[in-house]
Amino acid sequence: MGNNFSRRDFLKGAAAGAFGLATAGILGGLGKASAEGIYTPGTYTATAQGMGTVKMTAVFDANSIVSIDLDLAEETPAIGQAAKDAIIEQLLGAQGTDIDGVSSATITTNAAKSCLEQCIAQAKGGAAIVNSNVEQVLATEGTFVATDIIPEDVNASAVVMGEIKDFAQEIDCDIVVCGAGAAGVVAAVKAVEEGKKVVVLQKEPIADSQGNCASAIVKGGSTPGGIASWKNMCIATNAWRSDPRLIDAYIDNSEEAMRFLCEKGGVEGKLGDKNEKTGVEVYQSSDTVFTGVRVDGTQSWDFGDDKVEIFAPWFGPKPNNFGTLVSGILNDAVEQYGDQIDVHYSTPVVQLIQKDGAVVGCIGKDASGAFVKVNAKAVILATGAYENNPTMVRRFCPDTEAFDKKVYHRTGDGNILAVLAGGVMEPVAHSTVMHDFDAGLMWDNPYLFLNMEGKRFTNETVEMAYISKQLRWQPSFKGENMDHEHQETGSKGWYCQIYDNDYMNYVDMPMLVPPVAMKKYMKEGPAEDHVGVFPHLIDTFCADTLEELVEKLGLPKEEALASIQRYNELCDEGYDPDFGKNPKFLNKIQTAPFWGIRRHIRCSSITAGVLTDANSMVVREDGTPVQGLYAVGNLGGQFFGGCDYPFFSPGLSLGHAVTFGYIAAKHACSL
């Protein structure tokens, strides 16, 4: 029995909106077995994403899986390939996917389990989540709707296709929040405070978020003209693609949401505030007032005498971060409100439940593989973006494909479910957060930049937040902390900043940090100096000679030294014919000791997803809301819009997540 069906066959008829999801088999025959036994006898094939592509051929008789063959040619020889026999033995012994797997080859094991799930679905008469040949799919008529989903999208996610009938547990509540990050925790706790019964389904075993700074507009400290100028600046730095209604919603609600977050986190948001229970403190502040001329990259805006006050606390310090903050908030809510909030960890949302076009609940899948049905008046999806879903990245954000991802398990679950329920993905190239604040300080200083072949490659005045697009054209490099997709090939995003010990006297640099403050970022320094950083990510070096420095940075010596010599010659001439750098930033590298920071630009997040209205409700192609369904955080937009996430206003990404989680909860509570 073949499986060469097209992507249109995959969800044939879906455009008409006929989705029961959990209450009707999306692919019609899913779950239908032969009259004579459990399966339709035959040979079935499937593929799934492991370290590479894992291929399976499984033979079924009427009541059992007779044999399994795995093609693991693209897996790591000493790990995935070595586990082949053990994985096959476990799958055959279990006659299904309820196995322990091979702990040293978790990624390969999971891919094999996905393959077998597909083969079982085929053998039972359905075609759910069976791989087709991957096509480079473009959105239909400028939008991306349910009929554009391909099997590979689903296979990489937690989504389960087809009818689910057996539930280990069924729960009734007012609101179910799927995801316990910055947006999800705020939504859940706000809804509980409004007197609602809330269920939280969280994919990870803990509440989880990243980053440290979140921000809000303080309307009481701003002028109307200043707010209008900030709105214009925000939309402009997002390539004029932002939905102005969402920007307005942020302006109107962000301070209330951030004050709520701080209150629940046990801090006021002032520098030095600390929650002794969680250890989270406001260790830094980016509170500021936008007035006069503001600059972002090559663009500038004149606020004149108008002003906008920004409230932007930093929560930490590392290794504590926003995840520590929201984890403490959720734990406190469970302790305070008891049965009013029911949290299910290690339980991703796998389906939505719809009735008469409205979303009336969802289904989660717990760590044991059992399904939990949750009936609710509203579902708030806060599952994060899709950085770890390869076909979704290739379709919507190909700029990031060759870069390492800083997060894991962001597989587009909420995006797929929202689209299946009638929503649409943002019909523009998606924004990404690409940076490296962890390797060392002074990330925006225009020192000499060399790629990992030791060659100068750009005008160094490009800010770190925007440099990834130039790094796409630079060679890949096999360094530390790469994700599993790039272990064999290396990844994009690596470069080195080089400067000398006279750097504190360089003029017009945006930020100068004295050598004594650099100690905690020194890779070769003692462990006791590595405070307030992630030690495995620091990558700053100092050496008495340039030869020693380029060796520590892993650069080819002759090429790197030649590039430094050429740069010094340009500094002497006071003119840069190679890249047109402003002469005021041409500082000769000549005074020992010499400094170098090896940066590893990775994708922290994709700040785009399904279209929503200003209440965070998912909307259809025609702009009407899908009743009962919300998408918040990086899952919902279109708040941003440029190819790069804008760094003009501190903490905007997390501030956006907190605000729209808060907005969604208030609106859902009114249903």
C-alpha positions in Angstrom: 0.0 0.0 0.0 1.6 3.3 -1.1 1.7 6.6 0.6 2.5 9.0 -2.3 -0.3 11.4 -1.7 -0.2 15.2 -2.2 -0.4 17.8 0.5 -3.8 18.7 -0.8 -4.9 15.1 -0.2 -3.5 15.4 3.3 -6.3 17.6 4.5 -8.7 17.4 1.6 -11.8 19.4 2.2 -10.3 21.3 5.1 -10.8 24.7 3.4 -14.5 24.4 4.0 -13.8 24.6 7.7 -15.2 21.1 8.5 -13.0 20.5 11.5 -14.3 18.4 14.4 -10.6 17.8 15.2 -11.1 15.7 18.3 -14.7 14.8 17.6 -14.4 13.8 13.9 -11.6 11.9 12.0 -9.9 14.6 9.9 -8.8 12.2 7.4 -12.0 10.2 7.2 -10.9 6.6 7.5 -8.5 7.1 10.4 -8.9 4.3 13.0 -10.9 2.0 10.7 -9.5 -1.5 10.9 -10.2 -4.5 8.7 -13.2 -6.6 9.6 -10.9 -9.6 10.1 -8.5 -8.1 12.6 -6.8 -5.0 13.9 -4.9 -4.1 10.8 -5.1 -4.4 7.1 -2.2 -6.7 6.3 0.6 -5.2 4.2 3.9 -3.3 4.1 3.9 0.3 5.2 6.6 3.0 5.1 7.2 6.3 6.9 9.9 8.8 7.6 10.5 11.2 10.5 13.1 13.7 11.5 15.8 12.5 13.8 19.4 13.8 13.6 18.7 13.3 9.9 15.8 11.5 8.1 14.8 8.2 9.7 13.0 5.8 7.4 11.0 2.8 8.4 9.4 -0.2 6.6 7.0 -2.2 8.7 5.1 -5.4 7.8 1.7 -6.1 9.4 -0.6 -9.1 9.5 -4.2 -8.8 10.6 -3.3 -8.6 14.3 0.3 -7.8 14.8 3.4 -6.0 13.6 5.4 -8.8 12.0 8.7 -7.0 11.2 10.4 -3.6 11.3 13.3 -2.3 9.3 14.9 1.0 10.0 17.2 3.0 7.7 19.4 5.1 10.0 22.0 6.1 7.4 21.7 9.8 8.3 21.9 9.3 12.1 25.1 9.6 14.1 27.1 6.3 13.6 28.1 5.8 17.2 24.8 6.8 18.7 21.7 6.6 16.6 22.9 3.9 14.2 24.3 1.9 17.1 20.9 1.8 18.7 19.1 0.4 15.7 18.7 -3.2 16.9 17.6 -2.2 20.4 15.0 0.2 19.1 13.6 -2.4 16.7 13.5 -5.0 19.4 11.6 -2.7 21.8 9.1 -1.6 19.2 8.3 -5.2 18.2 8.2 -6.4 21.8 5.7 -3.6 22.7 3.8 -4.0 19.5 3.6 -0.2 19.5 5.4 2.9 20.6 5.1 2.6 24.4 8.8 1.9 25.0 11.6 3.2 27.1 13.8 3.7 24.1 17.6 4.0 24.1 18.6 6.8 26.5 21.7 7.7 24.6 19.8 8.0 21.4 16.6 9.8 22.4 16.3 11.8 19.2 16.6 8.7 17.0 14.3 6.7 19.3 11.6 9.4 19.1 11.9 9.5 15.3 11.5 5.7 15.1 8.4 5.9 17.3 6.9 8.6 15.1 7.5 6.4 12.1 5.7 3.4 13.7 2.8 5.6 14.7 2.4 6.5 11.1 2.6 2.9 9.9 0.1 1.9 12.5 -2.3 4.6 11.3 -1.9 3.4 7.7 -2.5 -0.2 8.7 -5.7 0.8 10.5 -7.0 2.3 7.3 -6.0 5.9 7.8 -3.4 8.1 6.2 -2.8 10.4 9.1 0.6 11.9 9.6 2.1 9.8 6.9 5.0 11.5 5.2 4.8 12.6 1.6 7.7 13.8 -0.5 8.6 17.2 1.0 7.6 20.1 -1.3 8.7 23.6 -1.0 5.2 24.8 -0.2 4.2 28.4 -0.7 1.1 29.9 0.9 -2.0 29.9 -1.2 -3.0 33.3 -2.4 -0.7 35.0 0.1 -2.1 33.2 3.1 -1.3 29.9 4.8 -4.4 27.9 5.8 -5.3 24.4 6.8 -5.0 22.9 3.3 -1.4 24.1 3.1 -0.3 21.9 6.0 1.9 19.0 5.0 2.6 15.8 6.9 6.1 16.9 7.8 4.8 19.9 9.7 2.7 17.6 11.9 5.3 14.9 12.3 7.7 17.4 13.8 5.1 18.6 16.3 3.2 17.2 19.2 -0.1 17.4 17.2 -2.1 14.2 16.9 -4.2 13.8 13.8 -7.4 11.8 13.6 -10.1 10.9 16.1 -9.2 10.3 19.7 -11.8 8.3 21.7 -10.1 7.0 24.8 -9.3 9.4 27.7 -7.6 8.7 30.9 -9.2 11.8 32.4 -11.9 14.4 31.4 -11.9 17.8 33.1 -14.4 20.7 33.0 -13.1 24.2 33.4 -13.7 27.8 32.3 -10.4 28.4 30.5 -7.6 26.1 29.5 -4.1 27.7 28.9 -1.8 25.7 26.7 1.8 26.6 27.6 3.4 27.9 30.8 5.8 30.6 29.6 5.7 34.3 30.0 2.3 34.8 28.2 0.7 31.5 29.4 1.5 32.0 33.1 0.3 35.6 33.1 -2.9 34.5 31.3 -3.6 31.6 33.7 -3.0 33.5 36.9 -5.0 36.5 35.7 -8.0 34.2 34.9 -7.8 32.5 38.2 -7.8 35.9 40.0 -11.0 36.7 38.0 -12.6 33.7 39.7 -12.3 31.3 36.8 -11.5 27.6 37.0 -8.3 27.2 34.9 -6.4 24.2 33.6 -2.8 24.6 32.3 -1.3 22.1 29.9 2.5 22.5 29.8 4.7 20.6 27.4 7.8 20.8 29.5 8.1 19.4 33.1 8.4 22.9 34.5 7.1 26.4 33.6 9.6 27.7 31.2 10.6 31.0 29.5 13.8 32.7 28.4 15.3 36.2 28.5 15.5 38.7 31.3 14.0 42.0 30.4 10.3 42.9 29.8 8.9 46.4 29.3 5.8 48.6 29.3 4.7 52.0 28.2 4.0 54.2 31.2 1.2 56.4 29.9 1.2 58.7 33.0 4.8 59.7 32.3 4.3 60.1 28.6 2.9 62.8 26.4 0.3 62.1 23.7 2.7 63.3 21.0 5.5 61.1 22.4 3.2 58.0 22.4 2.3 58.7 18.8 6.0 59.0 17.9 6.9 55.8 19.7 4.1 54.0 17.8 5.4 55.3 14.5 9.0 54.3 15.4 7.8 50.8 16.4 5.9 50.2 13.2 8.7 51.7 11.1 11.4 49.4 12.7 9.0 46.5 11.9 9.2 47.3 8.2 5.8 49.0 8.4 4.1 45.6 8.7 2.9 45.8 12.3 -0.9 45.7 12.8 -1.5 49.2 14.4 -4.4 47.8 16.4 -2.0 45.5 18.2 0.4 48.3 18.9 -2.4 50.4 20.4 -3.4 47.4 22.6 0.1 47.1 23.9 0.3 50.9 24.6 -3.0 50.8 26.5 -2.4 47.6 28.5 1.3 47.0 29.0 1.8 48.9 32.2 -1.2 47.2 33.9 0.1 43.8 32.7 3.7 44.5 33.9 2.6 45.7 37.3 0.5 42.6 37.6 3.6 40.5 36.7 5.8 42.2 39.2 3.2 41.9 42.0 2.8 38.2 41.4 6.6 37.8 41.1 7.1 39.3 44.5 8.9 42.4 43.3 7.9 46.0 42.6 10.1 46.3 39.5 12.6 48.7 41.2 16.3 48.1 41.0 17.4 45.8 43.9 13.9 44.3 44.5 14.3 40.6 45.4 11.9 37.7 46.0 13.8 35.7 48.6 11.7 32.6 47.9 12.6 32.3 44.2 15.9 34.2 44.3 14.7 36.4 41.4 15.7 40.1 41.7 15.6 43.2 39.6 19.3 43.2 39.0 19.3 45.8 36.2 17.0 48.4 34.8 16.5 49.7 31.3 13.9 52.3 32.5 14.2 55.2 30.1 12.5 58.2 28.6 12.3 58.5 24.8 12.7 62.2 24.0 14.7 64.3 21.6 16.5 62.3 18.8 16.3 58.5 19.1 18.5 56.3 16.9 18.1 52.7 15.9 20.7 51.4 13.4 20.8 53.8 10.4 17.4 55.3 11.3 16.6 58.1 13.7 13.4 59.7 15.0 13.0 63.1 16.6 10.6 63.2 19.5 11.3 66.8 20.1 10.0 67.9 23.5 7.5 65.0 23.7 8.4 62.0 25.7 7.6 58.4 26.3 8.4 56.7 29.6 9.5 53.1 29.4 9.3 50.7 32.4 11.8 47.9 31.8 13.1 45.8 34.7 15.6 42.9 34.2 14.8 39.8 36.2 17.6 37.4 37.2 20.6 37.5 37.4 21.6 34.5 35.3 21.2 31.6 35.6 17.9 32.9 37.0 15.8 34.4 34.2 12.2 35.0 33.2 11.6 31.2 33.4 12.5 31.4 37.1 10.2 34.3 37.6 7.1 32.7 36.0 7.8 29.3 37.5 7.6 30.9 40.9 4.4 32.8 40.0 2.7 29.6 38.8 3.8 27.7 41.9 2.4 30.4 44.2 -0.9 30.4 42.3 -1.3 26.7 42.8 -0.5 27.0 46.5 -2.9 30.0 46.9 -5.9 28.9 44.8 -5.7 25.1 45.1 -8.3 23.3 43.0 -9.2 26.4 41.1 -6.0 26.0 39.0 -5.0 22.5 37.7 -1.5 22.3 36.2 -0.5 19.3 34.0 3.2 19.2 33.3 4.8 17.1 30.5 1.4 17.3 28.8 1.4 19.1 25.5 -1.8 20.1 23.8 -2.3 17.7 20.8 -5.8 18.6 19.5 -8.5 21.3 19.8 -12.2 20.5 20.2 -14.6 22.4 18.1 -18.4 22.6 18.0 -20.3 24.6 15.5 -17.2 26.5 14.6 -16.3 27.5 18.1 -13.4 26.0 20.1 -14.8 24.4 23.2 -11.8 22.6 24.7 -8.7 20.7 23.9 -6.8 17.4 24.4 -3.5 16.9 26.0 -1.2 13.9 26.0 0.6 13.1 29.2 4.0 11.6 29.8 2.6 8.1 29.8 0.9 8.6 26.5 -2.6 8.8 27.9 -5.0 11.5 26.6 -6.6 14.1 28.8 -9.7 15.8 27.6 -10.4 19.4 28.8 -13.8 21.0 28.2 -13.7 24.8 28.4 -15.3 28.0 27.3 -12.0 29.3 25.9 -8.6 28.0 24.9 -5.6 30.2 25.2 -2.7 28.9 23.1 0.7 30.0 24.5 2.9 27.2 23.1 5.6 29.3 21.6 6.9 29.5 18.1 8.2 26.9 15.6 12.0 27.2 15.6 12.4 23.5 16.0 10.0 22.4 13.2 12.2 22.1 10.1 9.6 22.4 7.4 7.9 25.3 9.0 11.2 27.1 9.4 12.0 26.4 5.7 8.7 27.8 4.6 8.2 30.8 6.8 11.7 31.8 8.0 14.4 30.3 5.8 17.0 32.9 6.9 17.3 30.9 10.2 17.6 27.4 8.8 21.4 27.3 8.8 21.6 28.8 12.3 21.6 27.0 15.6 18.4 27.3 17.7 18.8 28.5 21.3 15.6 26.7 22.5 14.2 23.2 22.1 10.7 21.7 21.7 9.3 24.8 20.0 7.7 22.7 17.3 4.8 24.9 16.1 2.1 22.9 18.0 -0.1 26.0 18.6 0.4 27.3 15.1 -0.7 24.1 13.5 -3.7 23.7 15.8 -4.8 27.3 15.3 -4.6 26.9 11.5 -6.5 23.7 11.6 -9.2 25.5 13.6 -9.6 28.1 10.9 -6.8 30.6 11.6 -4.1 31.7 9.2 -0.4 32.3 9.5 1.0 35.8 9.1 1.3 36.2 5.3 4.7 37.9 5.3 8.3 36.8 6.0 8.5 36.2 9.7 10.6 38.1 12.3 13.4 36.4 14.2 15.3 37.2 17.4 19.0 36.5 16.5 21.7 37.5 18.9 24.4 36.5 21.4 24.6 38.4 24.7 26.3 35.5 26.5 29.7 35.3 24.9 30.9 38.6 26.1 30.1 42.3 26.7 30.2 45.2 24.3 28.3 43.3 21.6 27.5 46.5 19.6 30.9 48.0 19.6 32.3 48.3 16.0 35.6 46.6 16.6 37.3 44.5 13.9 35.0 41.6 12.9 36.5 38.4 11.4 34.6 35.4 10.2 35.9 31.9 11.2 38.1 31.8 8.2 39.9 34.9 9.6 38.6 37.3 7.0 37.0 40.6 7.5 33.4 40.5 6.1 31.4 43.6 6.9 31.2 47.2 8.0 31.4 46.6 11.7 28.9 49.4 12.6 26.1 46.8 12.0 24.5 46.0 15.4 24.7 42.5 16.7 20.9 42.2 16.6 20.9 42.6 12.8 24.2 41.0 11.8 22.7 37.5 11.1 21.6 38.4 7.6 25.3 39.2 6.7 26.4 36.0 8.5 24.3 33.9 6.1 26.9 34.5 3.5 29.8 33.5 5.7 31.2 30.0 6.2 29.7 27.6 8.7 31.7 26.6 11.7 31.7 23.6 14.1 31.9 25.1 17.5 30.4 24.4 20.9 26.7 24.4 21.9 25.4 23.6 18.4 22.0 22.1 18.0 21.5 18.5 16.7 20.7 19.7 13.2 24.1 21.1 12.6 26.5 18.7 14.4 27.8 17.3 11.1 27.8 20.4 8.9 28.5 23.2 11.3 26.3 26.2 11.7 26.1 29.8 10.5 26.4 32.7 13.0 30.0 32.6 14.2 32.3 35.6 14.1 35.0 37.3 16.3 35.4 40.8 17.6 39.0 41.8 18.0 40.4 44.9 19.8 43.5 45.9 21.8 44.0 47.0 25.4 43.7 50.7 24.5 40.0 50.1 23.8 38.8 52.2 26.8 40.2 55.2 25.0 38.4 54.5 21.7 36.1 57.4 21.0 32.4 57.3 20.1 31.9 53.6 21.2 28.3 52.9 22.3 29.4 51.1 25.5 32.8 50.6 27.1 33.3 48.0 29.8 36.6 48.0 31.8 38.7 44.9 31.8 37.9 44.2 35.4 34.3 43.8 34.5 35.1 41.4 31.7 36.4 38.7 34.1 33.2 36.8 34.4 33.1 36.4 30.6 36.7 35.1 30.3 36.5 31.5 29.2 39.9 30.6 30.7 39.2 32.4 34.0 38.5 30.6 37.3 35.0 29.3 38.0 34.5 31.6 40.9 34.6 34.6 38.5 31.7 33.2 36.4 28.9 34.8 38.3 25.8 36.1 36.6 26.5 34.4 33.4 25.9 31.0 31.7 29.4 29.6 32.0 29.0 27.2 29.0 28.2 30.1 26.7 30.9 32.6 27.6 33.6 33.0 25.0 35.9 36.0 25.7 39.7 35.7 25.5 42.8 37.8 26.3 46.4 37.2 25.1 49.8 38.8 25.1 50.3 38.4 21.4 48.0 38.5 18.4 49.3 35.0 17.4 48.2 33.6 20.7 44.8 35.4 20.5 43.8 34.1 17.0 44.8 30.6 18.1 42.5 30.8 21.1 39.7 32.0 19.0 40.1 29.0 16.6 41.0 31.2 13.6 43.5 30.2 10.9 46.6 32.0 11.9 48.0 33.3 8.6 44.7 34.5 7.3 43.6 36.2 10.6 47.0 38.0 11.1 46.9 39.2 7.5 43.4 40.6 8.0 44.5 42.4 11.2 47.5 43.8 9.4 45.3 45.1 6.5 42.9 46.7 9.0 45.8 48.4 10.8 46.9 49.8 7.5 43.4 51.3 6.9 43.5 52.8 10.4 46.8 54.5 9.6 45.2 55.9 6.4 42.0 56.9 8.1 40.0 55.6 5.2 38.2 52.2 4.7 37.9 51.5 0.9 37.0 47.8 1.7 33.7 48.3 3.6 33.2 52.1 4.1 33.5 52.2 7.9 33.3 55.6 9.4 36.9 56.7 10.1 36.1 57.6 13.7 35.7 53.9 14.4 39.0 52.9 12.8 41.1 52.0 15.9 44.4 50.3 15.3 45.0 47.0 17.0 48.5 47.4 18.4 48.6 47.6 22.2 49.0 44.4 24.2 47.3 42.5 25.7 44.8 41.8 22.9 41.2 40.9 23.3 38.8 38.7 21.3 35.2 37.7 21.7 33.9 34.7 19.6 30.2 35.3 19.1 27.7 32.6 18.2 24.5 34.1 16.8 21.6 31.8 17.4 17.9 31.9 16.9 16.3 32.7 20.3 12.8 33.0 18.9 10.6 33.5 15.9 8.3 36.4 16.8 5.5 35.6 14.4 2.6 33.2 14.1 -1.1 33.2 13.5 -3.1 36.4 12.9 -5.1 37.7 15.9 -7.2 40.7 16.7 -6.4 43.2 19.4 -8.1 40.8 22.0 -5.6 38.1 21.0 -8.4 36.0 19.4 -7.3 33.9 16.4 -8.9 35.3 13.2 -9.8 33.6 9.9 -8.9 34.8 6.4 -11.8 37.2 6.4 -10.8 38.7 9.7 -13.6 37.2 11.8 -12.5 35.6 15.1 -12.5 31.9 15.8 -14.8 31.9 18.8 -13.2 30.6 22.0 -9.6 30.5 20.6 -6.7 32.9 21.6 -3.0 32.9 20.6 -0.5 34.8 22.7 3.2 35.3 23.0 5.4 34.4 20.0 2.5 32.3 18.7 0.2 35.3 18.0 0.7 38.5 15.9 1.2 40.5 13.8 2.8 42.8 16.3 6.3 42.6 14.7 6.9 42.3 11.0 10.5 43.1 9.9 12.9 40.3 9.1 14.7 41.1 12.3 13.1 41.7 15.7 13.6 45.4 16.5 15.9 46.3 19.5 14.9 49.9 19.5 12.9 49.6 22.7 14.2 47.4 25.6 12.3 44.3 26.6 9.7 44.6 23.9 9.4 40.9 23.1 8.7 39.7 26.7 6.7 42.8 27.3 4.5 41.9 24.3 4.1 38.3 25.6 3.1 39.5 29.1 0.7 42.1 27.8 -1.2 39.9 25.3 -1.4 37.0 27.8 -3.0 39.5 30.1 -5.3 40.9 27.4 -6.4 37.4 26.4 -7.2 36.3 29.9 -9.4 39.4 30.6 -11.3 38.9 27.3 -11.7 35.2 27.8 -13.1 35.8 31.3 -15.8 38.0 29.8 -17.2 35.1 27.7 
